[in-house]
Amino acid sequence: MKILVYGAGVLGSYLAHVLVRGGHDVTVLARGNRANELERNGVVIRHYFQLKTTVDPVRVIRTLEADESYDLIFVVMKYTDFKPVLPVLAANRSRCIVLVGNNADAYGMLDELQEMSLTEKQIAFGFQLSGGTRANGRVICIRGGGQMVLGGLDGPIPFQPLLEKAFAKVKYKLVFHEDIDAWLKSHIVPILALNAYLFTKDGRMKKTAGDKKRLKQIIAAIDEGFSVLESMDYTITPASQATFVRKHKLMAYIAIKIYDMLPFSKLVDGSFGEMAALYDTFSQLKRKANIPTYHWDDLEKQFHHSKNSD
């Protein structure tokens, strides 16, 4: 199968590694120094927990031409990077596309891509459950067993059999969700609350673990974020997230505290730009919901202040 991974960051690199190991013809779109690294060394991944390093040669391109055709395209990037890529995808002849990453505006992106496309597109959205960092030409990868949650916005994904075929020969789990938009929005609530606080502490995870007041504020803010979604008729998914922060506050407090103290936690934080854009999009939902979000608002204010005070 001919597959393009559009984006060569931590998540895109790991996905390319999996697909190469699955026996497919994998191309990676990258630019600048990252493209040079991939051409020279291949996809080099240090698997943090497995204590091993893998190297996978891949074909590298720097632009996606309109006449190039792929069986599948995975666009793996930050929320802020999706929009500039949509016209490029629209102009390309490939039909089956999965946008992978944090996404608070899946319907907006779907509409925009379909309106611009000259050929019929089948679009799915997904999130890969892994994280890590990139340094010295290699990726240090933390992964959740090799797994992606994905789904379509207009019913089941039409090309689901193609996706299952892509991962049939590797240890990588696909979880097809019937309401991926609700899943993605539910996911960004704890992501925003946790990352906002991290930026107020300059990324020093152990310092966040020792701030009892702020850890409690994170839990309260997550609760408020879920309430915003519920007031807009979104179903929190998985439901256990809301149950955990509402009925087991002490356990949630201990879990966040322990997580911040672990050495690998610093490898899974987000970028300021992406978090700011997600906050902006979520603010539109908050305005429509029109319910009190005191803890969330204060945490968001601290987040923006952390950048202004640099």
Secondary structure, DSSP 8 states (H G I E B T S, - for coil): -EEEEE--SHHHHHHHHHHHHTT-EEEEE--HHHHHHHHHH-EEEEETTTTEEEEE--EEESS--TT---SEEEEE--HHHHHHHHHHHHHSS--EEEEES--S-HHHHHHHHHHH-SS--EEEEEEEEEEEEEETTEEEEEEEEEEEEEE-SSSS-TTHHHHHHHTTTSS-EEEE-TTHHHHHHHHHHHHHHHHHHHHHTTT-HHHHHT-HHHHHHHHHHHHHHHHHHHHTT---SSTHHHHHHHH-HHHHHHHHHHHHHSGGGGGS---HHHHHHHHHHHHHHHHHH----HHHHHHHHHHHHHHHT-
